[in-house]
Amino acid sequence: MSSIIPFVIVLGVLIFVHEFGHFIIAKLLGVRVLKFSLGFGKKIISKKIGDTEYLVSYLPLGGYVKLFGEQPGEEIAAADRGCSFSDRPVWHRFVIVLAGPTFNLLFALLVFSLIYLGSGIPNPVPGTKIGHVDTKSAAAVAGIKPDDVIIAINGLQTIKWQDVSELVRNSRGKNLEISIQRNGQSIVLKARAKISEIKNIFGEVVETRYLLGISKKDDYVYKKTTIIGAFKAGIRQTWAYIYLTVMSLVKIIERVVPASEMGGPILIAHMAGQQMRAGWTNLLSFMAVLSVNLGIINLLPIPILDGGHLTFFTIEAMRRKPISLQAQEVMQQIGIVLLGTLMVFVFYNDIIRLFTHS
């Protein structure tokens, strides 16, 4: 239960943001919106305002906006063609579909900016305090512990972490005399760095060099900022997650990142519960990251996703005529099969992960 509530909150907000993007741009461009639904299946509540029926349905694993005339080949009365989706210029249809993923990315930008505005921008605390010591590393064997502060190596003072890194890297495996402070006392320990692999976030080896097996403690001070400063920081953070999401997809295709790392609703629910327990700021940050993921994944050129429709519209604009109805139906069916297979796969990963970690 502790995971279900935050899961529903996160998914509900992200679906609303995505579908609201389609909804509001369609309205602005004069396309009639028939339904705006959060969730699938049997409706729980509904209310019709104007031409639009607003619904909340039982299955909270998605949502949809139904536009008048969005189905290819749908018969539209001459009097209604002005508000039909299929009769609008291709760029209108392109913008309406693009609005969903775009609103997800803008939502992430808004959330990150508000977090920075409220808590300030984190700045790393300079120094040489150790945060982590790898098990069975040269540092662990020497007796170095987390929260030790390295004050000198071979008699050379270390003020910043870069000093530590350079002295260890240039040691060429020779004995190091490491002076540390621990609980107010000065201690001298001896260690010999080993050639080790340095991997990036995707597990790829990017460098080999001499290491002790320690990392700096991540301490931060939060500096208050202006609305503009928070907005700039929000842009940087959003872009960083866009880049990370795109590269993660590339690495999965390249089989650098195993497909078993992919997760589905169960993993999202578990993580949402964890973030909720850690505090609302953590939950909001998680929601923003998930919003970026949702936006980017929806832009993939897979039929049935927004990216698939955008691909159809791009081809239509280039050919100056739409793709045949039969071709669209075939590609949509392929998209459904691909998406269904992916859903089964991520559910399988979630279940395996659930039993493995239980």
Phi, psi and omega in degrees: 000325181294340178263335185292315183297307178297328178298314180295320179298309183298309183295319180299316180295314183294321177294317179301314181300313182298309183289329177296326176301310177300314186299307188290323179290322176299315179299316182295329180268005175082018177269133181287129178257120183274319182219145172229106187240134168260113184096169180241172174084205184296136183283144176270308177222155176205152178210132180260126177234115184066231179274350191253133172261124180260127186230152164238123185248168190291320186270107189274028183261039179154198181179175181199158170242126179258120181259146178293125177077023182278340181280127179301136178084000181292134181282127182237130177296148183304323182291340184258001186296333181294336181247016180269136180298314185291340181266001179278156176305153185300327181289331174297311180297320179300312183294320180298315180290320180295335185299326181300299178300324180298318179295327176297318180291320178293325177297317178299317178300316179298314182296312179300318181296317180294323178297314179295322179294322182281316186258345183095169180267126182287134175238127182297138177282123179292158179142186185231030177285135182275132179260323184217142175237120180295138178298137178064016177280172178300322180293318180296318179297325181284345179099011177286140185232159174302147182078358169293146177247121180278118182256340178196152173229122183054038177082355179265125184295139177244115182259319180238164185296331178299326177298316180297312183301315183292319180294321179290316182297324183271005183285340180056031177082007179279162180300137177245135175259109189252118178266124181231159171251130180221116180054041177083359180249147177267132181228143176246124180237156179243137180212160179231116182295150180243150174296125183223158178271138174253124184248150175277186185297339180265004178085009179275138178285121181250345183193153169236134179200174180285129181223154174266340183091036178233158175221155183289147176285132182274085174257139182228150167246141184257121183257125179300148184221171178273174177300318180295317179297319178294321179296317179297318179294324178296321177297314180299317182292318179297316179297321180300319180284329174298312180298316181296319180295314179298314181293326177297318177297318179298316182292329176293317178297320179283355180066025172284315174265124181295144180297340179294345178283344181292142181232163181236206184302323181295316178295318179299317179298316180298314181291324177298319177297317178299315182292324178297318179293331180282344179129160184296326179298318178297318180295319179295319177297317178298318179297320179294317179297317180295326178295320175298313179302314181297317180297314182291315181298323179292343178273355178297139184284055179253125177308141183093332172276165179302321180298327177294316178296320179298323177296316177301315182293324178295316178296319179298318180295323180286321182275345185064023172199149184289158173295145183301148180302320180296317179296320179297318181295319179297313181293325176296320178296320176298318179298319179298317179297314180299314182292320178296319178297318179296319180296317178299319182295314182289328174296319177300313178302316180299316182293316177300317179296322181296315181284328181292322185263001181279000000 
